[in-house]
Every structure is written in C-alpha cells, then in structure tokens.
Amino acid sequence: MTDHPSTPVAPSGGEHSNAEDAVQDARDDAVGERNRRLAHAGVARAEKLLMSRYGISSQQEAFDLLRRTSQRFNIKLHVLAEVAVRLPAPDAQAPHWAPSRRRRPEPPMPALRASGAERSGYGAVLKAALDRTLHLTGAEMGNVQVLESGMLRMERHTGLDRHFTDYFAFVGSSTTSCAQAAEEVRQVTVKDVAASDIFDEGSRRTILEAGSQACHSVPLLGPNGEVRGMISSHHERPLHDLSPDRLGALHELGRQVGLWLSWHRHTVVPVALDHLHRTVTGRN
C-alpha cells in the first residue's frame, strides 16, 4: 500500500524545461490536496462526534469549541481531535469526559537532559528529542513524526526543504525507512538512499533532492512497546554503521520520548477534554 499520490512522469529527451516544471507543479498540487484532505479528516471526525454527542448545530461551532480548548491548554488541535475520537464517550450526566483517574506524574527523560535541553510542553519535547538525535547521529537534517490514525504525521523538522516536508507530511506506505522502522519496531539505517531497495521512486527522488544521501530512523515506543512515533536523521553523505553505544543511546531516547508521548495523550489531553465537556454541559 502507498499513500503517496500518483503523479505524471516527467517528459524525457529534448523536451522543454517548462514541461518539467508543469509536471512538478502537478506533483505539488497532488501532494497539497492529499495533505489538506488528511489534515482535515481527523478534525472533521471530532467535529461530527461533538455535534452528535452534544447536539451542537454546526461543524463550525464544533470546530470553534475544539480550537478554543486547544488554545487554552496549549495542545495541538489534531492531537486533541484524535484523542477525542478514540476515548470512550462519557455518560450523558457524567461530570467528566474521561473517567476520573489519578493524574500520573510526567515521566523522566534523562536522555534529553544530557543535551542540556529544557522542555515545557509537547513542541519543546519533540524539538529537544530531534536535537539530541541529530547530535548522536552527526546529522544536520531530520524530522519527528507521531503516529496518528495509523499513519506517521510530520510534527517537527529541521534542515529539510518544502518539497520533502510536504511529500512526507503523512506516511502510510511501507516504501520508506521510517515506515519500515515502525512496522518492524526497530531502528533502520539506510546507508545509501540511491542504492537502497526500501524506497519507491517518488520517495527516493524527494529524499535525494533534499540533499539527503542516507538516513536513520528511531521508533518512539510506548509502555507496551508499541510505536508512538519516529525520529529520523538525514545525512549529506552515505552513512557507515552507527556504533553499538550510539544505537543504545538512540534506543533509550526513543523509549523515553515514546513514554512521554503516551503520558501526554493519556494524562494531559483528557484534562482538556474534561474542560470541553464541562463547558458544553454547563457543569463547573
């Protein structure tokens, strides 16, 4: 299965560069349309859920409620929507969306402290995790993805061009190193992108055009060993094997950040949904 849109093939031979530009424009349009569709889908599901559950009259009103809650609690809108759809529905007279539970403490992340990074929320944790990964792998380009609705969604990146970040905004295909790392729940090193058989040609072209000749993907693992996301480093030159010490440090980083992501979704986000529930039902 591939989630990358099918696009026209560039003309060969002595055809003019404006024809190649038209093909690239068509590719960009197809990618843009896919990204808009997938980005809207999760939020739209949450809007419809709120309309059905609370009798809200329009999707716009439901969207405004989600947006205000997202801003108040400094939670990404798509994260709030994803958790809202996945959590069981509260009873009509329940005081909380999620069952009352003891708030678990934030899990420690000594792997991030090693880099001297300070964290203060979702975005800060992902940035610190990416910075630490790039330090360990010796790369200057990289990205962080989170698992959402069965796909890897781009959440943070550095050093990568717009074509790359748009093309890989949502990954549901097995024809990338990050998807293979997620499927096999292990680190994956691609020493030479141009020669690797992991990629389909669209993915290979996009990675090479971004200046990446090699990459390394590290799964972010939840408490039961499930994949919560992925961090990938991209390298300007073909890559040699990483040392066992570095692989061990990357594994521990992925474990700690994955546990934090799980904590965030199961502890922080439900607090925001409780507030939304009380707002709509008029309970204080």
N, C-alpha and C positions, 0 to 999 in steps of 0.2 A: 504494500500500500504506500502511496505517496501523497503528501498533502501539498506539494508544490504545484502551482498552476501550470498547465501545458501552455507553451508559448511558441510563436513561429520560429523557424530556423533561419539564421542569417543567410543571405544570399552569398554565393561563392563566386570565384573568378573575378572579373574586372568590373563588377557592379559598383555603383557609386556609393560613397560613404553615407549619403543621406538615406539610402535604403537600409543600411545597417542601423542608422540612428532610428529609423522608423520601427525596426524590429525591436530595438532596445526599449523604445517608448511603449511598444505593445507589451513587452515583458513587464515593465514597470507598472503599467496600468493593471495588468492581470494580478500582480502581486499586491498592489494597493487595494484592489477590490476585495481580494481574499482577506487581507488584514482587517479591513473595515467590517467585513461580514463576521469574522471570527471574534473580533473585539466586541462587537455589538451583541453577539449571540448570548454570552453569559449574563450580561446585564439585562437583556430582554427577558431571559428566563426568570430572573429575580423580580423584575417589574410585574410580570404576569402572576407570579406567586403572591406578591403583595396585593394585587388587585383582587385575586380570588379569595385570599385569606381574610382581608380586612375590608373588602367592599370599596376599595379605592376606585374612583370613577375613570381614571385615565392613566395611560402609561407615563405621560409627562409628570403627573402628580406623584406616581410611584418613583420615577427617576429622581425627582427633586428630593424626596424623602431619603432615598439611598445616598444621594450626593451630599445632603446636609449631614447625615450620620457619618459618612466617610470623612468629611472635612473636620467635624467636631472631634473625632477620635484619631485623626491622622492615620487612617487606614486606606490603602488603595481601593478605589471603587470596585475594580474587578475582583479583588480578594474578598471584599465584603459580600459582593453578589454571589460568588462561588460558594462561600460558607453558608450563606442564607439558603441556597437551594439544597445543599447537602445535609444540613441539620434537620432532625425531625421537627415537624410542626408543633407549636405549643397548643395546649388545650385552649379553648375559647376564653375561659376565665382565668387562665394561668397568669401569675404575676410576672413570669419571666418567659423569654423565648426559649432559652436553654434551661434544662433542669438546674436548680441551684446546686452549686458544687464548690468545694474548697478551691480557692484560687491557688494554682500551683506556682511556686517561685520560678523566676526566669532561670533557665539552665545556664550554667557557666560555660564560657568559651575561652579557655586559656590559649587556644591556638590563635585567637585574634589578639589577645593581649601581647603575645610575643612580637607582634608588629608594632606595638605602641599605639594601636588604633583605639579611639574612643567610639562607643556606639550609643545611640539614643533612640533607636527605632528601626523599623523594617528596612528602609533605604540605607541607613548607616551601616547596618549589619551586612547587607549584601555588598556594599562598597568595600568595607573592610575585608570581607571574605575574598572578593576579587583581587584586591591589592595584595593580600597575603599569598594567594595562589600564584599571581604573576611573579612575586618575589621568589617563591620556591621553584618555579619553573624557568625563571630567567627570561620571561617574555614581556613585551610591552603592549600586546593586544590581547583582549579577552572579553568574555561575556558571562553573565549569570542568567540562568533560566529557572523558572519554577514550574512544577507540574500542575496543570490546570485542565480539567475536563479531558484527561487522557492525552494531553499534548504538552510539550515543553514551550513555555512562553517566555520570550526575552524580557528581562526585567532590568538589567544593568549591562553596560558595555563601555569599553574604552579602546581607543586607537583604531576602531573599525569604521569603514565608510558606510554611507547611507544605503547603498545597494545591498551590502551584507546584512545590515541590521533590519532592513525591510524584508529581504528574502527569507531570513531565518527568524522573523518575528514570532512565528508559530511553527513548530516542528512536530509532525505526527508521522514522519516517514522513518523507515529503518535504514535509509540510504545516507545517513550522516553519522559521524563518530559519536556525537552526543546522544543520538537516539540508540545507537548500539550499546553505549555505556549504560543507558537507562534500562534497556531490555535485558542485558546480561548482569546488571548490578555490579559493575566492576569498572575500574579505571581503564580507559582505552587511549593508547598512544598511536597517532598516525605520524610516522617518521617522515614521509614524503607524500604530500597530498596528490601531486601529479601522477604518482605511480600506484596509489592505493586503489584497491578494488571496493572499498567501503562505499564510495560516493557515487551518486548518479551524476550525469554530466552537468546538469544545471547547478547542482551544489558545488561540484569541483570547480567549475568556471567562476562562480561567485566568490569562493574562498581564495582562489589564486588571484583574482582581480583585486581583492582587498589587500594583497601583499603577504598573505599567509602561505608558507610553504609546508608547514607542519602544525599539528595541534595535539592537545592532551585534554581529555575530559575526565572530570572527577564527580561521581554521584554524591548528592547530598541526601543522607539516609535518615529516615525517621526511626522511632523507638523500636519498631519491629523489623527493621532492615529494609523497609520499603523506600523507594526513591521519591524524594520530595522536590528535587530539583537537580541542577547540573551547573558546574563551573567549568569553562573551557579556556585554556590559554592558546594563543595563536602565535606562531613563530615565523620570523622572516627568513629563516634558513631551515633546511632539513634537520630533523632532530635525532639525537642519539638517545639511547636508553637512559631514563632517569634512574638515579641511584636508589637502592632499597630504602635508605634513610629518607630521601625526599618523597618517595612513594608512600612511605609510612606516615610522614607528616601530612601529606595531602589527604590520605585516608582519614586521619584523625580530624583534620579540618572539616572534611565533608560530613563526618559523623556529628561533630558538634554543631555545625550550622544547620544540618538537617533536623536535629533535635530542637533547635531554637525555632525553626520554621513550623514544626509541629506544635510546639508550645504556643506560638503566636496565633495559629489558626484555632487551637482548641481552648485557649485561655483569654487572649486579648480580643479577638474578633467577636466571640459570644457576648462580651460585655457591651460592645457597641450594638449588637442585635437586641439585647435586653432593653437598652435605651430606646431603640426604634419601636419595639413592641409596646413599651410603656407610653411612648409619645402617641402612638396611634390609638391605643385603648383608653387613654386618659388616666392611666394609673401613675401615681407618684412613687 
